[in-house]
């Protein structure tokens, strides 16, 4: 988390650092802080962004109790990759 924070201090929109920081916060069971990073991600147009967006959707649904936001995020991934397993599975929940 420290490395990601240092990178974000210099380059606040650095995608890799946002993903790393969001994941670190989520692993420490701090969903609000994790969302503060994930919500700044660009649209899911790469495999890594699609995966991170699915993690963010899961967080919004299960930890922050915002199912509408989770659905929107999963649908964003499916616009990029219609057969994305995690996004389709997330929508099925």
C-alpha positions in Angstrom: 0.0 0.0 0.0 2.9 2.4 0.8 4.4 2.0 -2.7 1.0 2.5 -4.4 0.4 5.6 -2.2 3.8 7.0 -3.2 3.1 6.5 -6.9 -0.4 8.0 -6.6 1.0 11.1 -4.8 3.0 11.8 -8.0 0.7 10.3 -10.6 -2.9 10.2 -9.2 -4.3 8.5 -12.2 -1.8 5.7 -12.5 -3.9 2.6 -13.2 -1.6 0.0 -11.8 -1.2 1.9 -8.6 -5.0 2.4 -8.3 -5.5 -1.4 -8.7 -2.7 -2.2 -6.2 -4.0 0.3 -3.6 -7.6 -0.9 -4.0 -6.5 -4.5 -3.6 -4.4 -3.7 -0.6 -7.2 -1.8 1.1 -9.7 -4.6 0.4 -7.3 -7.2 1.8 -7.1 -5.2 5.0 -10.9 -5.2 5.1 -11.3 -1.5 4.4 -13.9 -1.5 1.7 -14.6 2.3 1.7 -10.9 3.0 1.2 -10.6 0.3 -1.5 -13.6 1.8 -3.3 -11.9 5.3 -3.2 -9.2 3.8 -5.5 -11.3 1.5 -7.6 -13.8 4.2 -8.5 -11.1 6.2 -10.2 -10.2 3.4 -12.7 -10.8 4.1 -16.4 -13.3 1.9 -18.3 -12.4 -1.8 -18.4 -10.8 -2.0 -21.8 -8.0 -4.4 -20.9 -7.9 -7.8 -19.1 -6.4 -6.2 -16.0 -8.9 -3.4 -15.9 -11.8 -5.9 -16.4 -10.5 -8.0 -13.5 -10.2 -5.0 -11.3 -13.6 -3.7 -12.2 -15.1 -7.1 -11.2 -13.3 -6.9 -7.9 -14.7 -3.4 -7.4 -18.2 -4.7 -8.3 -18.0 -7.5 -5.8 -16.9 -5.0 -3.2 -19.8 -2.7 -4.0 -22.3 -5.5 -3.8 -21.1 -7.5 -0.8 -19.2 -5.1 1.4 -20.8 -1.7 0.6 -24.3 -3.0 -0.2 -24.8 -1.1 -3.5 -26.2 -3.7 -5.8 -27.1 -1.2 -8.5 -23.5 0.1 -8.7 -22.2 -3.5 -8.8 -24.6 -4.4 -11.7 -23.4 -1.3 -13.7 -19.7 -2.3 -13.1 -20.3 -5.9 -14.3 -22.1 -4.6 -17.3 -19.2 -2.3 -18.1 -16.9 -5.3 -18.1 -19.3 -7.2 -20.4 -19.3 -4.4 -22.9 -15.6 -5.0 -23.2 -15.7 -8.8 -23.0 -19.2 -10.3 -23.3 -18.0 -13.8 -22.2 -16.1 -12.5 -19.1 -16.7 -15.3 -16.5 -16.5 -13.2 -13.4 -18.8 -10.5 -14.7 -21.4 -13.0 -15.9 -21.2 -14.8 -12.6 -21.5 -11.6 -10.7 -24.6 -10.6 -12.6 -26.1 -14.0 -11.9 -25.9 -13.3 -8.2 
